[in-house]
Amino acid sequence: MTQETHTYQAMFLLDNQEVRQNGFNAVRDQVKTTLEKHGLNAQVLRLWGERMLAYPVGSRSRATYLLGWLQGSGNSVNEAKKDFYLVGPVFRCMFLRQESVPEKELAYGIEQIEDSAVVIPDEAPEAVEEEPAVEAKPAKAAPKVTAEGEADADEGDADAEEEES
């Protein structure tokens, strides 16, 4: 039985400690080897950047993002995901099926980066200064309306005096 081949865009979150110890190119090659082991052809693997995570994953607050464009079967993607989660520097990955690889992405290919160009800050979360709390002002009461439909003059005047002070 022949598996149908599809194009996938993939995002891999790499452990910064692994990238720091082994270098970006070595970690990227590990990802590429795992993909090939499961029958996925990596057309593009490039550094997307190092960023703070939206929420902590385990003890990690930051990750190095690796963007990939691949071709292979859905079964190959599932097997590669299992492998990534068992062993290696990838702690999260996502595959999205696409129509084709954009031309501008093909220009990147399997990107070689000087390891000194990949800046990875310490894992300590950045201190976030909290804004001082703003006290909420109570809403002004609407003037009382009499049965004839007129606003009570005393209520309206109190509001006017409060605005001036």
N, C-alpha and C positions, 0 to 999 in steps of 0.2 A: 504494500500500500504506500503510495507516494504522498508525502505531506505537501500541502500548498504553501508556496513561499510568499511572504508578505514583507513590507517595509515597516520598520518600527523606529520611532524616536524614543530614546531611552535617557533617563537621568539617573546617575549613580551618585550617592552620597558616600564619600570616602572618609575614613577615619583620619583625622588630622595627625594623630600620633604616628600612624603608619606612613603617611606622606612625609612627615618630618624625618622619620628614621630612615626610610628606604629611598626617598626621592619620588617626585611626581611621576617621572617616566617609568620607573620600575613598577609602581603601583598600577599605572595605566596599562602596562604590559601584562600584569597579572589579570586584570579585568579582560583584556583582549584574549588571553590564553583560555580563560574560562568560557568566554563566548564561543570561541572556535571549537573548544572541546565538545560543545553541545550543538554544533552545526550552524552557528550564527556567523554571518560574514559582516564584520565591522567595517563600514565604509568611512565613517567619521568617528573619531574619539578625540574630543578636545576639552581643554580646561575651560570651564564656564565661570570659575571664580571660587573664592573662599568667602564664606558668609556665616553669619550668625543664624542659627536655626530658629524657626518660629516658636518652637517649644523644645525643651530638653528631651533627648532620646538617650535613656540610660544616664550615664555621667557626661554625655557630650552636649555642649551648647553651641558648637560650631562644626562646620564640615567643609571639605573641598568638594565642589560639584564638578562632575565629569559628564559632559553631554555627548551622546552617541547617536548615530544613525546606522541601523543594522538591517540585514535581510536574513530571513529564515522562517521557520514554521512556528506556529503557536506552541506546539509541543516542545520545541527547542527553547523557547522563551521560558516556559514553565520549569523545565529542568535546570536552566541557567539560574533562575531565581532561587531555587532550592539550594543550589551549590553556593551562591553568594551568601545566603543567610546562614549556612553552616560554617563556612571557612572564609577568611580573607578580609580585606580592608573595606569592602562594601557593607554598610550597615542598613541602607535603605536603597531601593531601586524602583523605578517605575517605567513601564513600557507602554507606549501609545502607538496604535496602528495608524499609519499614514499612507497617503496615496503614492508619494514619491519623496526622494531626498531633494530639498531645494538646492539649486545650482550654487548659491553662495556658500552653503554648508559643505558641498563637495570639495570646494577649494581648500578647506582646512585639512582634509584627510586625517591620517593618524598623526596628530600634532606632537611635535617634539618641542619641549619647553626646557630652558635652562632651569635646573632645580633652584638656583638662587633667585630666579624671577618669581617663584611661587612663595609669596609671603604668607606665613601662617602665624597669627598671633597666639599668645598663650591661651589656654582653655578657660582661664578665669573669666567669668562673666563680667561685662563692663558695668561699672556703677552707673545707675540711672538716677539722675536727680529728679526728685519728685517736685511737681509744681505745688506752690502753696495752695492750700484749700481755699476756695472762694466761697464766702458765706452767701447763701441764697437769701435774697430779700423776699419778705413775704409779699404775696400778690396783693395789690390794692383792691379793697372791696368796692364793688360797684355801688353808685349812689342808689339809695332807696327810692323807688318810684311810688308815688301816691296813686290812689284810685283814679284820680283825674289824669294820670299819665305824666305828671310833672316830677322832676327830680327834687329830692329834699335838698334845700339850699345849704343847710348846715353840713351835710356829708360832702358835697362838692367843694365847699370852702376849705374843709379840713384837708382834702387831697391836694388842693392848690397850695396851701401853706406848707405841706410836707415836701412838695417838689421844690419849693424855693429854698428850704434849709439844707 
